[in-house]
């Protein structure tokens, strides 16, 4: 039996590798999962979301919902999953986020990916998978996945195992 992980740090070397990570994670997400995406501009949050959406069989173009605040996508491979992609960059308060229903979306039975989650930090459930993106240089990113709660400890261990089985070429940091 594999030891359960609470954190996994990977290095990606281009946008396609960042998408590959999202595609692989798509095989493991479940309805009700909340995945806050942390990091500044241009670090790969939307690219990762595009990969996850592709892995779920989303047919629409996946773009950052900066002005619309939320995009909703439906999985063709896993019809039980609705993907909520929230971008809270333009939101200045928890009350404003609640006003457009961010709190309801993250509590829904879909999978919620939340860019710029700082403004609703106290609304996030205790069980979640935090994904932190760090810019190393033009092509390279450090992506840290941190599990909170039993569900995500199990998911993170399964993700590492799946990456190893699929021989996905990520550099892993300890």
N, C-alpha and C positions, 0 to 999 in steps of 0.2 A: 504494500500500500504506500502511495506517495505521501510525503509529509505535506500538510496543508499550508498553503502560502497565504500571507496577508498582504504581500506586496510583490510586484513584478516590475522590473525596470528593463526596458528594451530600447535599443537604438535603431532608428530607421534612417535610411540613407537617401530616400527619395519619396515622392508622393505615392507612388505605387505600393511601396512597402507599408506606408501608413494606411492606405486603403486595404491592403491585405490583412492587416491586424483587425480592422473593422469587419471585414468579410468573415474572418475566423470567429470573432466574437459573436457575430450574428447567428452562428450555429448553436450558441449556448444561452442566449438571452431568453427570458421568459416574460409573459405578461406581468406587469406590475414592477418591472425593474426600473430603477432610477440610476442614471449615469451622468453625474455632473462632469463637465469638460472644463478644465482649468487651464489658463494660459493666455498670453497676449495675442495681439494681432499677428496673423500669418504663421502661426505655429503648427497648424494642421488639424484644428478641431473640426472644421467643415469637411476636410478631406477624409478624415477618419469616419465622420458621419456618412459620407458618400459611400465608403466601403461597406459599412454596416448595412446601409440601405440596399446596396447591390446584393449583399449576402442574403438579405431577406426577400430578394426578388422584386424590389420596388422598381416600377417602370418609369416613373416620372423623373425629371432632372432634379437632383437634390442640390439646393442652393441655400446659402445662409439666410435665415428669415429676419435679417436685421431690421427692416422696416415694418414687416408684418408681424413680428414677434414670435410667431409659431407657424411651422409648416406641419401638415399632417399627411402621412404616407401610409399606404396599405400594402402589406406583404402579400405577394403572390405565392411564395414558397411555404409560408407559414401563416395561413389566413387568420389564425387566432391572435395575431400580433398587429396592432396599430402602432406606428412609430410617430412619436411627437418630438419634433426638433425645435426647441426653444432657444431664442437668442435674446438675452436680457440686457444687452449692452446699453440700450436706450432707456432702460427702466431705472429710475432713481430711488425707488423705495419699495419696501415690502408691500405697502398698501396699494401702490400702483400695479405691482405684479399680481396681487390678489384681485384687483379690479378687472384685469383681462382674463382671469381664470387660471393663472400659472399654478396655483396651489391645487386646483382640481385636476389639472392635467398630470401633475406628478403623483397624484394619488389614484389616478385612473388605472385600469387594467391594461394599458398599453405599455410600451417601452419609451421612457422619457430621457432624451439626451438634452442636457441643459448647458448651453454656452453662457459664460459670464454668470455663474450661479451665486456670486458673492452677495448680491442683493436679496436673495431668498435663502441664505445659508441656514437660518433657523427654521425654515419650512421643509428642508430636505429631510427625508426619513433617516432614522439611524442606520438602517440597512441599505447600503448603496455601494456602487463601484465608482470611486473617484478616479478620473483619468487626468493626469497633469502632463501638459505638453510644454517642453522647453526647447527653445531655439538654440541650436549649437552653431550652425552656420547655414548658408543658403539652402543646402540640401538635407542636412542631418538634424534629427530631432531626438531628444531623450523623452520617452513616454513612460511615465510611472503609473501603474495601475495599483490602486490601494483598496483592499476589500474591507468593508465594515459589515459585520453580521455573518451568521452561519451560511446563508444562501450564497453570499459573494465570496466567502472563503472557499467554498466548494467550487464555485464558478472559476475563480482564479487558478486553482489547482488544475481543473479540467482544461482551462485555456492553455496553460503552460504545456500540459501533456499533449494537447491537440497540435500546438505549434511544433513540438518535437516530433510527433508522429507524421505530420504533413511535411516535415523537413523545411519549414518556413525559415528563410535565411535572415533571422534577426540576430543582432549582437545582443547578448544579455549581460547586464551589469548585476553585480551582487550587492 
